[in-house]
Amino acid sequence: MVRTPMITALLWAALAIPAAAAGVLYDCDLNAKRAMGWVSPKLAIFIDAKGGTQVIDGAILHYTGAPVTARMRQRGDVARITWNISGATDVNHNTVPTLAYEALLNVKTKAISVVAKPVGYPQRFSAKGVCVIRKNFKGFKRN
């Protein structure tokens, strides 16, 4: 998988979020040392004013090249965010048809945990970390 500095640079370059759109951008740092590259050490979650959610990280950049649409449900302070990546390949060049991701984000404390599970396989890859809210979108590409 891609190294952290490259992920960070690509992450910010790939986000094409309009600055005028009301919403929240969570910039998350994860301890992903044991996730074998399936969960990246950097993750960005954008929630627009209507509740639409987009996610991007190193795995998404590597396999799709652009942010993916996610589903979000919030109960109290915890937002459950889910998304999928299709067509990934492992280190042995075997295709993993679908990777299902779930992030639990505490919007009050900004703590986050992420789990990646290859659909149809018993493995689970996880990481925990913390997010900060980015309020300044200056420098982002604008539509």
C-alpha positions as a Markdown table, in Angstrom:
| # | Residue | x | y | z |
|---|---|---|---|---|
| 1 | Met | 0.0 | 0.0 | 0.0 |
| 2 | Val | 0.9 | 3.6 | -0.3 |
| 3 | Arg | 3.0 | 5.4 | 2.4 |
| 4 | Thr | 1.6 | 7.9 | 4.8 |
| 5 | Pro | 3.1 | 11.2 | 3.4 |
| 6 | Met | 2.0 | 10.2 | -0.1 |
| 7 | Ile | -1.5 | 9.3 | 1.2 |
| 8 | Thr | -1.8 | 12.7 | 2.9 |
| 9 | Ala | -0.8 | 14.6 | -0.2 |
| 10 | Leu | -3.1 | 12.6 | -2.5 |
| 11 | Leu | -5.9 | 12.8 | 0.0 |
| 12 | Trp | -6.0 | 16.5 | 0.0 |
| 13 | Ala | -5.4 | 16.8 | -3.7 |
| 14 | Ala | -8.2 | 14.4 | -4.6 |
| 15 | Leu | -10.9 | 16.0 | -2.5 |
| 16 | Ala | -12.9 | 18.2 | -4.8 |
| 17 | Ile | -15.4 | 19.6 | -2.3 |
| 18 | Pro | -17.0 | 22.9 | -3.0 |
| 19 | Ala | -16.0 | 25.5 | -0.3 |
| 20 | Ala | -19.4 | 27.2 | -0.4 |
| 21 | Ala | -21.2 | 24.0 | 0.5 |
| 22 | Ala | -22.2 | 23.9 | 4.1 |
| 23 | Gly | -20.9 | 20.7 | 5.7 |
| 24 | Val | -18.3 | 19.2 | 7.9 |
| 25 | Leu | -15.0 | 17.7 | 6.9 |
| 26 | Tyr | -13.4 | 15.2 | 9.4 |
| 27 | Asp | -9.7 | 14.8 | 9.0 |
| 28 | Cys | -8.8 | 11.5 | 10.7 |
| 29 | Asp | -5.5 | 10.0 | 11.8 |
| 30 | Leu | -5.7 | 6.2 | 12.5 |
| 31 | Asn | -3.3 | 3.8 | 14.1 |
| 32 | Ala | -3.5 | 1.3 | 11.2 |
| 33 | Lys | -0.2 | -0.6 | 11.8 |
| 34 | Arg | -2.0 | -3.9 | 12.0 |
| 35 | Ala | -4.6 | -3.3 | 9.3 |
| 36 | Met | -2.2 | -4.6 | 6.5 |
| 37 | Gly | -3.0 | -1.6 | 4.3 |
| 38 | Trp | -6.7 | -2.2 | 4.0 |
| 39 | Val | -7.4 | 0.6 | 6.5 |
| 40 | Ser | -5.3 | 3.7 | 5.8 |
| 41 | Pro | -3.6 | 5.9 | 8.5 |
| 42 | Lys | -5.4 | 8.9 | 7.0 |
| 43 | Leu | -9.1 | 9.2 | 6.3 |
| 44 | Ala | -11.3 | 12.1 | 5.3 |
| 45 | Ile | -15.1 | 12.1 | 5.8 |
| 46 | Phe | -17.2 | 14.9 | 4.3 |
| 47 | Ile | -20.8 | 15.3 | 5.4 |
| 48 | Asp | -22.7 | 17.9 | 3.5 |
| 49 | Ala | -25.7 | 19.9 | 4.8 |
| 50 | Lys | -28.2 | 17.4 | 3.5 |
| 51 | Gly | -26.5 | 14.5 | 5.1 |
| 52 | Gly | -24.7 | 13.2 | 2.0 |
| 53 | Thr | -21.4 | 11.6 | 2.9 |
| 54 | Gln | -18.2 | 11.0 | 1.0 |
| 55 | Val | -15.1 | 9.2 | 2.2 |
| 56 | Ile | -11.6 | 9.1 | 0.9 |
| 57 | Asp | -8.4 | 7.3 | 2.1 |
| 58 | Gly | -5.3 | 5.6 | 0.7 |
| 59 | Ala | -7.2 | 2.4 | -0.3 |
| 60 | Ile | -9.9 | 4.4 | -2.1 |
| 61 | Leu | -7.3 | 6.5 | -3.9 |
| 62 | His | -5.4 | 3.4 | -4.9 |
| 63 | Tyr | -8.4 | 1.4 | -6.2 |
| 64 | Thr | -10.9 | 4.1 | -7.4 |
| 65 | Gly | -8.9 | 7.3 | -7.6 |
| 66 | Ala | -11.7 | 9.5 | -6.3 |
| 67 | Pro | -13.9 | 9.8 | -3.1 |
| 68 | Val | -16.7 | 7.3 | -2.7 |
| 69 | Thr | -20.2 | 7.9 | -1.6 |
| 70 | Ala | -21.0 | 6.5 | 1.9 |
| 71 | Arg | -24.1 | 5.9 | 3.9 |
| 72 | Met | -24.4 | 7.5 | 7.3 |
| 73 | Arg | -26.7 | 6.9 | 10.3 |
| 74 | Gln | -26.4 | 8.8 | 13.5 |
| 75 | Arg | -27.7 | 7.8 | 16.9 |
| 76 | Gly | -26.9 | 10.2 | 19.6 |
| 77 | Asp | -23.3 | 11.2 | 19.4 |
| 78 | Val | -22.2 | 8.2 | 17.3 |
| 79 | Ala | -22.3 | 8.3 | 13.5 |
| 80 | Arg | -22.1 | 4.9 | 11.7 |
| 81 | Ile | -20.6 | 5.4 | 8.2 |
| 82 | Thr | -20.4 | 2.5 | 5.7 |
| 83 | Trp | -18.9 | 2.3 | 2.2 |
| 84 | Asn | -17.5 | -0.4 | -0.2 |
| 85 | Ile | -14.6 | -0.7 | -2.5 |
| 86 | Ser | -14.8 | -3.1 | -5.4 |
| 87 | Gly | -12.1 | -4.8 | -7.4 |
| 88 | Ala | -9.2 | -4.6 | -4.9 |
| 89 | Thr | -6.3 | -7.0 | -5.2 |
| 90 | Asp | -4.2 | -8.4 | -2.4 |
| 91 | Val | -0.4 | -8.7 | -2.2 |
| 92 | Asn | -0.7 | -12.1 | -4.1 |
| 93 | His | -2.6 | -10.4 | -6.9 |
| 94 | Asn | -5.9 | -12.2 | -5.9 |
| 95 | Thr | -9.0 | -10.1 | -6.6 |
| 96 | Val | -11.1 | -9.2 | -3.6 |
| 97 | Pro | -14.5 | -8.5 | -5.1 |
| 98 | Thr | -15.8 | -6.2 | -2.4 |
| 99 | Leu | -14.3 | -4.7 | 0.7 |
| 100 | Ala | -17.0 | -3.5 | 3.2 |
| 101 | Tyr | -16.0 | -0.7 | 5.5 |
| 102 | Glu | -17.7 | 0.6 | 8.6 |
| 103 | Ala | -16.5 | 3.6 | 10.6 |
| 104 | Leu | -18.0 | 4.5 | 14.0 |
| 105 | Leu | -17.4 | 8.3 | 14.6 |
| 106 | Asn | -18.2 | 9.9 | 17.9 |
| 107 | Val | -19.1 | 13.4 | 16.8 |
| 108 | Lys | -18.6 | 14.8 | 20.3 |
| 109 | Thr | -15.2 | 13.3 | 21.2 |
| 110 | Lys | -14.0 | 12.9 | 17.5 |
| 111 | Ala | -12.9 | 9.3 | 18.3 |
| 112 | Ile | -13.2 | 6.9 | 15.4 |
| 113 | Ser | -12.8 | 3.2 | 14.7 |
| 114 | Val | -12.8 | 1.7 | 11.3 |
| 115 | Val | -13.2 | -1.9 | 10.2 |
| 116 | Ala | -12.6 | -3.3 | 6.7 |
| 117 | Lys | -14.0 | -6.7 | 5.9 |
| 118 | Pro | -13.5 | -8.6 | 2.6 |
| 119 | Val | -17.0 | -9.8 | 1.8 |
| 120 | Gly | -17.2 | -13.6 | 1.9 |
| 121 | Tyr | -13.9 | -14.0 | 3.9 |
| 122 | Pro | -13.4 | -14.3 | 7.6 |
| 123 | Gln | -10.7 | -11.7 | 8.0 |
| 124 | Arg | -11.3 | -8.2 | 9.5 |
| 125 | Phe | -8.9 | -5.4 | 9.5 |
| 126 | Ser | -9.3 | -2.5 | 12.0 |
| 127 | Ala | -7.8 | 0.7 | 13.2 |
| 128 | Lys | -8.7 | 3.4 | 15.8 |
| 129 | Gly | -7.9 | 7.0 | 16.0 |
| 130 | Val | -9.1 | 10.6 | 16.3 |
| 131 | Cys | -10.5 | 13.2 | 13.9 |
| 132 | Val | -10.3 | 16.9 | 13.8 |
| 133 | Ile | -12.9 | 19.1 | 12.0 |
| 134 | Arg | -11.4 | 21.2 | 9.1 |
| 135 | Lys | -13.3 | 24.5 | 8.8 |
| 136 | Asn | -11.0 | 26.1 | 6.3 |
| 137 | Phe | -11.4 | 24.6 | 2.8 |
| 138 | Lys | -9.1 | 27.2 | 1.3 |
| 139 | Gly | -6.9 | 25.6 | -1.3 |
| 140 | Phe | -9.3 | 22.8 | -2.2 |
| 141 | Lys | -10.4 | 22.4 | -5.8 |
| 142 | Arg | -13.7 | 24.0 | -6.4 |
| 143 | Asn | -16.4 | 23.0 | -8.9 |
